[in-house]
């Protein structure tokens, strides 16, 4: 249980909720990452301006770097998979978010807070798929 950090998790969750709520209140838009990033590839009239999408994405990348530079906090995970696996995983996530009309952040954080039934079904699907993946890979296949 050395990685059990309820206080920082609660603060982090609260900040994510606050940020997504403010984004909705101030911009009238959902802070779903797949929609924001996907909009960089395909833009249509009346959608979120390109500069807003870029600033949001830059903030996702620069924010943690600033935190790690200004404090003693270190990255908690390191990607060790080969680049082709990472690319394939990214493409599969992109396909999944297209099929599911959103990603975990859009459905799990923003959609559930708006009492969206579609987001509830999507979030339950994400969670069940994650549980099954851990069960199969770690407990049945023995992969760490």
N, C-alpha and C positions, 0 to 999 in steps of 0.2 A: 504493500500500500504506500510505498514511498512516493509515487506519482499522484497521490490523492491530494488535490489542492482545492478544497471547496470555496475558500474565500476568493482566490484569484479567478476561479471559474465563475463564481457569482458576479464578480465585478465585470469580468469580460463579457458575460452574457448580458448583463445590464447595459453595458456600453454598446453592444451590437443592437440590442432592442431600441435603445435611445437613438442611435444613428439611423437605423432603418425607419423608425417612426418620424424622425425629423426630415428625412429624405422624402417620405410620403407627404408630410404636412407642408413642407416648403416647396416641393417640386411637383407634387401630385402624381408621382411615379413610384413604382415598386422597386426596391433595391435588390433585384434579382441579378446576380452576377452574370449568368448565362445570357440574359437579355441585353444587359449593358455591353458585354464583350461581343456578343453576336451582332449587335447593332453597329459595331465598328466594321464588320464585314459586309453587312447589307443595311443600307440606310434608306428610309422612305420618308416622304413628306409628312410633316406633322409629328414625327417621332422625336425622341430625345436628341438635342443638338450634339454633333460629333465632338465638340470641345468638352462638353459636360461628360461624355462617355470617357474621353481620354483622361481628363482630370481625375475621375473616379478610379480608373484603372491605375493611374500613376500613384494615387493615394494608397491603393492596396499594396503596391510594391514598396513604395518609399516609407510608409508608416512604420512597418516592422524594422526596416533598416535603421531609421532614426532612433527607434526605441532601443535596439541592440547596441547602437553606437553610443547613446547617451546614458546607458545603464549597464549593469553587469549581467543582464539577461542574455542568454545564448539561445540559438535556434534549437528547438526541441526535436526536430526530425531532419534527416538528411536522405536525399534520394540516392539509392545505391543501384537501382535497376538500370540496365542498358538503355541507351537513348531510343532505339526502336520500340522497346516496350513502353517507355514513357510516351512516345508519340502515339502508339496504338491506343494506349489507355486514354489519352486526351481526346482522340477521335471518337472513341466509344462513349466517353462522357458527353461530348458534343452531340452525338447521335441520340443518346438517351435524353438529354435535355430538350432536344427538338421534339422527340416523340412525346415526352412527358409535359410539354408546354411550360418548361421551367426547370430550375435546379433546386437543390436542397435549400439554398438561402432564400430563393423566391417563394417556394412553397412552405418550407419548414418555419421560417421566421416571419415573413411578411404575409403569406397566405393564411396560416393558422391564426395569426393575430386578427385577421379580418373575418374569421369564422368561415372560410371557404371550404366547402365539402370536397371540391376537386383537390385542394391542397392537402386536406386530411388524408384522402386516399393515396395521393402521391407520396406523402411523408411516411405513411404506414408501409407503402411499397418499398421505399428507400431503406427503411429500418429493417424490414423483414429480409430484404436482399442482403443487407450488411450482416445480419445475424447468421444467415445461411452460409454466406461466404466465409465467415470466421469459423463456423462449425466445420465446414468441409475442408478448408485449407489447414487450419491449425489442429483440429481434433481428429479428423478422419484421415487426412493426408500427412499430418505431422510436420507441415511447413511452419517455421517459426515466424 
